Amino acid sequence: MVCLAFDTAGPYCSAAVARSAHGAPEILARVSERIGRGHAERLPQMVDEVLDAAGVGYDVLTKIAVTTGPGSFTGVRIGIAFARGLALARDIPAIGIGSLEAIAAPLAATRDGTVAALLDAKRGEVYALVTDMASGAALIEAQALSIDDLVLRLSHVRAPIVMTGAGAPIVAGALAEPKPQIVGTAEAPDIADVIALADRAEHVAPPLPIYARPADAKPQAGKAVARQ
């Protein structure tokens, strides 16, 4: 099994190729750049680069993995469109991996308390995925919440609270009790965690975007035109 994975949902553009047989996936090549914008132009080049570095071609790929957000609307659409197009062309499955799920992946071994994967959504909000680790149940599915709303909801979860992601310091500073532990402040998931989750995925369906909130840009109402 050879998996190509990429992430364009946030400020980073990342891609990797991994091979797996009976154990954990082995990363053959990877690259990650914080570019902010320009994912549409950089992603195809980056994919070619990791394939060349790994010494494999498109013809040996057996799976595509892509992050589905929440994050940048444009970035999410770029990644998913590229993944679905490539999967269709090669007749192989494309698997969507939630960005917050991938950010929380390194904490999967946590057996107690609550894990909150958080990204800064700006405008006084965070993207949040909150999981009760004893049961494995999602207490808060991936969505955008105001900081005040999230703090209120976290005051009722099982302690200890472990936070990760770039939104963690924002929320931790507003949460008095229980005092959380911050174990990471990444702005985007590690592409190796995206591959690991895709490798373990039991259900394969076309990746769908997780937008979490309405787009900032809205179509013009009716036939109104801007005044000169």
NUTORKE-263566 format. One record per residue (C-alpha): residue in three letters; x, y, z. Coordinates in nm, 2 decimals. Layout:
N
ATOM|ALA|X|Y|Z
...
This chain:
228
ATOM|MET|0.00|0.00|0.00
ATOM|VAL|0.14|0.34|-0.10
ATOM|CYS|-0.04|0.65|0.03
ATOM|LEU|-0.01|1.00|-0.08
ATOM|ALA|-0.13|1.26|0.17
ATOM|PHE|-0.15|1.63|0.17
ATOM|ASP|-0.29|1.92|0.37
ATOM|THR|-0.39|2.26|0.24
ATOM|ALA|-0.66|2.34|0.50
ATOM|GLY|-0.45|2.60|0.69
ATOM|PRO|-0.15|2.82|0.65
ATOM|TYR|0.08|2.52|0.56
ATOM|CYS|0.10|2.33|0.24
ATOM|SER|0.22|1.98|0.33
ATOM|ALA|0.26|1.65|0.14
ATOM|ALA|0.40|1.31|0.21
ATOM|VAL|0.43|0.96|0.06
ATOM|ALA|0.42|0.65|0.28
ATOM|ARG|0.43|0.28|0.23
ATOM|SER|0.26|0.03|0.47
ATOM|ALA|0.24|-0.34|0.48
ATOM|HIS|0.17|-0.50|0.82
ATOM|GLY|0.30|-0.23|1.06
ATOM|ALA|0.29|0.14|1.09
ATOM|PRO|0.32|0.34|0.77
ATOM|GLU|0.68|0.42|0.67
ATOM|ILE|0.72|0.78|0.55
ATOM|LEU|0.92|0.77|0.23
ATOM|ALA|0.93|1.15|0.17
ATOM|ARG|0.76|1.46|0.31
ATOM|VAL|0.77|1.83|0.27
ATOM|SER|0.59|2.11|0.46
ATOM|GLU|0.59|2.49|0.40
ATOM|ARG|0.41|2.77|0.57
ATOM|ILE|0.29|2.96|0.27
ATOM|GLY|-0.03|3.13|0.39
ATOM|ARG|-0.18|3.15|0.04
ATOM|GLY|-0.10|3.00|-0.30
ATOM|HIS|-0.19|2.64|-0.22
ATOM|ALA|-0.34|2.58|-0.57
ATOM|GLU|-0.01|2.67|-0.73
ATOM|ARG|0.22|2.50|-0.48
ATOM|LEU|0.04|2.17|-0.42
ATOM|PRO|0.09|2.00|-0.76
ATOM|GLN|0.46|2.09|-0.75
ATOM|MET|0.49|1.96|-0.40
ATOM|VAL|0.32|1.63|-0.48
ATOM|ASP|0.57|1.59|-0.77
ATOM|GLU|0.85|1.67|-0.54
ATOM|VAL|0.76|1.41|-0.27
ATOM|LEU|0.69|1.14|-0.53
ATOM|ASP|1.03|1.20|-0.69
ATOM|ALA|1.20|1.20|-0.35
ATOM|ALA|1.03|0.88|-0.26
ATOM|GLY|1.13|0.72|-0.59
ATOM|VAL|0.77|0.63|-0.68
ATOM|GLY|0.53|0.73|-0.95
ATOM|TYR|0.16|0.80|-0.96
ATOM|ASP|0.10|0.45|-1.10
ATOM|VAL|0.19|0.28|-0.77
ATOM|LEU|-0.04|0.49|-0.55
ATOM|THR|-0.31|0.29|-0.38
ATOM|LYS|-0.47|0.56|-0.16
ATOM|ILE|-0.50|0.94|-0.13
ATOM|ALA|-0.55|1.11|0.20
ATOM|VAL|-0.65|1.48|0.24
ATOM|THR|-0.74|1.71|0.53
ATOM|THR|-1.10|1.83|0.51
ATOM|GLY|-1.09|2.12|0.76
ATOM|PRO|-1.21|2.32|0.94
ATOM|GLY|-0.98|2.59|0.82
ATOM|SER|-0.94|2.81|0.51
ATOM|PHE|-1.24|2.78|0.28
ATOM|THR|-1.02|2.81|-0.02
ATOM|GLY|-0.75|2.58|0.11
ATOM|VAL|-1.00|2.31|0.20
ATOM|ARG|-1.16|2.32|-0.14
ATOM|ILE|-0.82|2.31|-0.32
ATOM|GLY|-0.71|2.00|-0.13
ATOM|ILE|-1.03|1.81|-0.17
ATOM|ALA|-1.07|1.89|-0.54
ATOM|PHE|-0.71|1.78|-0.61
ATOM|ALA|-0.76|1.46|-0.40
ATOM|ARG|-1.08|1.36|-0.57
ATOM|GLY|-0.96|1.44|-0.92
ATOM|LEU|-0.64|1.23|-0.86
ATOM|ALA|-0.83|0.94|-0.71
ATOM|LEU|-1.07|0.94|-1.00
ATOM|ALA|-0.79|0.95|-1.25
ATOM|ARG|-0.61|0.66|-1.08
ATOM|ASP|-0.92|0.47|-0.98
ATOM|ILE|-0.81|0.46|-0.61
ATOM|PRO|-0.98|0.57|-0.29
ATOM|ALA|-0.95|0.92|-0.15
ATOM|ILE|-1.00|0.95|0.23
ATOM|GLY|-1.09|1.26|0.41
ATOM|ILE|-0.92|1.33|0.75
ATOM|GLY|-1.05|1.61|0.98
ATOM|SER|-0.78|1.86|1.06
ATOM|LEU|-0.87|1.87|1.43
ATOM|GLU|-0.88|1.49|1.44
ATOM|ALA|-0.53|1.48|1.30
ATOM|ILE|-0.40|1.75|1.54
ATOM|ALA|-0.55|1.54|1.83
ATOM|ALA|-0.40|1.21|1.70
ATOM|PRO|-0.08|1.23|1.91
ATOM|LEU|-0.29|1.22|2.22
ATOM|ALA|-0.49|0.91|2.12
ATOM|ALA|-0.31|0.71|2.40
ATOM|THR|-0.46|0.94|2.67
ATOM|ARG|-0.70|0.73|2.88
ATOM|ASP|-0.83|0.99|3.13
ATOM|GLY|-1.00|1.32|3.12
ATOM|THR|-1.07|1.53|2.81
ATOM|VAL|-0.88|1.62|2.50
ATOM|ALA|-0.95|1.95|2.32
ATOM|ALA|-0.80|2.01|1.97
ATOM|LEU|-0.83|2.38|1.90
ATOM|LEU|-0.74|2.61|1.61
ATOM|ASP|-0.77|2.99|1.60
ATOM|ALA|-1.07|3.08|1.38
ATOM|LYS|-1.02|3.45|1.44
ATOM|ARG|-1.31|3.69|1.52
ATOM|GLY|-1.32|3.57|1.88
ATOM|GLU|-1.38|3.21|1.78
ATOM|VAL|-1.20|2.88|1.78
ATOM|TYR|-1.24|2.56|1.58
ATOM|ALA|-1.29|2.29|1.84
ATOM|LEU|-1.30|1.92|1.87
ATOM|VAL|-1.35|1.79|2.23
ATOM|THR|-1.33|1.43|2.32
ATOM|ASP|-1.40|1.23|2.64
ATOM|MET|-1.10|1.00|2.64
ATOM|ALA|-1.25|0.73|2.87
ATOM|SER|-1.54|0.66|2.64
ATOM|GLY|-1.40|0.79|2.31
ATOM|ALA|-1.71|1.00|2.26
ATOM|ALA|-1.69|1.34|2.10
ATOM|LEU|-1.83|1.59|2.34
ATOM|ILE|-1.81|1.87|2.09
ATOM|GLU|-1.79|1.78|1.72
ATOM|ALA|-1.56|1.99|1.50
ATOM|GLN|-1.72|2.33|1.48
ATOM|ALA|-1.66|2.70|1.54
ATOM|LEU|-1.74|2.83|1.88
ATOM|SER|-1.70|3.16|2.06
ATOM|ILE|-1.43|3.15|2.33
ATOM|ASP|-1.69|3.23|2.60
ATOM|ASP|-1.92|2.95|2.48
ATOM|LEU|-1.64|2.69|2.47
ATOM|VAL|-1.51|2.79|2.81
ATOM|LEU|-1.86|2.75|2.96
ATOM|ARG|-1.89|2.40|2.80
ATOM|LEU|-1.54|2.30|2.91
ATOM|SER|-1.63|2.38|3.27
ATOM|HIS|-1.85|2.07|3.28
ATOM|VAL|-1.62|1.81|3.12
ATOM|ARG|-1.41|1.55|3.29
ATOM|ALA|-1.07|1.66|3.42
ATOM|PRO|-0.79|1.67|3.35
ATOM|ILE|-0.83|1.88|3.03
ATOM|VAL|-0.55|1.84|2.78
ATOM|MET|-0.54|2.10|2.50
ATOM|THR|-0.35|2.10|2.17
ATOM|GLY|-0.34|2.32|1.86
ATOM|ALA|-0.28|2.69|1.80
ATOM|GLY|-0.61|2.78|1.97
ATOM|ALA|-0.51|2.62|2.30
ATOM|PRO|-0.33|2.92|2.46
ATOM|ILE|-0.63|3.14|2.37
ATOM|VAL|-0.88|2.91|2.54
ATOM|ALA|-0.66|2.81|2.83
ATOM|GLY|-0.61|3.18|2.92
ATOM|ALA|-0.98|3.22|2.95
ATOM|LEU|-1.05|2.90|3.14
ATOM|ALA|-1.01|2.94|3.52
ATOM|GLU|-1.11|2.59|3.64
ATOM|PRO|-1.03|2.32|3.57
ATOM|LYS|-0.69|2.44|3.47
ATOM|PRO|-0.59|2.28|3.14
ATOM|GLN|-0.26|2.14|3.03
ATOM|ILE|-0.13|2.25|2.69
ATOM|VAL|0.08|1.99|2.50
ATOM|GLY|0.11|2.15|2.16
ATOM|THR|0.03|2.47|1.97
ATOM|ALA|0.05|2.35|1.60
ATOM|GLU|-0.13|2.56|1.34
ATOM|ALA|-0.18|2.25|1.12
ATOM|PRO|-0.16|1.87|1.17
ATOM|ASP|0.16|1.68|1.12
ATOM|ILE|0.12|1.51|0.78
ATOM|ALA|0.25|1.18|0.93
ATOM|ASP|-0.06|1.18|1.16
ATOM|VAL|-0.29|1.23|0.86
ATOM|ILE|-0.13|0.93|0.70
ATOM|ALA|-0.16|0.72|1.02
ATOM|LEU|-0.53|0.80|1.05
ATOM|ALA|-0.59|0.72|0.68
ATOM|ASP|-0.40|0.39|0.72
ATOM|ARG|-0.64|0.29|1.00
ATOM|ALA|-0.96|0.42|0.84
ATOM|GLU|-1.23|0.15|0.82
ATOM|HIS|-1.48|0.33|0.61
ATOM|VAL|-1.38|0.49|0.28
ATOM|ALA|-1.60|0.76|0.13
ATOM|PRO|-1.53|1.06|-0.09
ATOM|PRO|-1.38|1.34|0.12
ATOM|LEU|-1.62|1.62|0.21
ATOM|PRO|-1.53|1.96|0.35
ATOM|ILE|-1.58|2.06|0.71
ATOM|TYR|-1.65|2.43|0.68
ATOM|ALA|-1.77|2.48|1.05
ATOM|ARG|-1.92|2.82|0.97
ATOM|PRO|-2.05|3.02|0.68
ATOM|ALA|-1.81|3.17|0.43
ATOM|ASP|-1.69|3.53|0.48
ATOM|ALA|-1.77|3.62|0.12
ATOM|LYS|-2.14|3.62|0.03
ATOM|PRO|-2.31|3.67|-0.30
ATOM|GLN|-2.46|4.00|-0.38
ATOM|ALA|-2.83|4.02|-0.29
ATOM|GLY|-3.07|4.04|-0.58
ATOM|LYS|-2.95|4.26|-0.87
ATOM|ALA|-2.80|4.52|-0.65
ATOM|VAL|-2.49|4.70|-0.79
ATOM|ALA|-2.23|4.89|-0.62
ATOM|ARG|-2.26|5.27|-0.63
ATOM|GLN|-1.99|5.46|-0.81
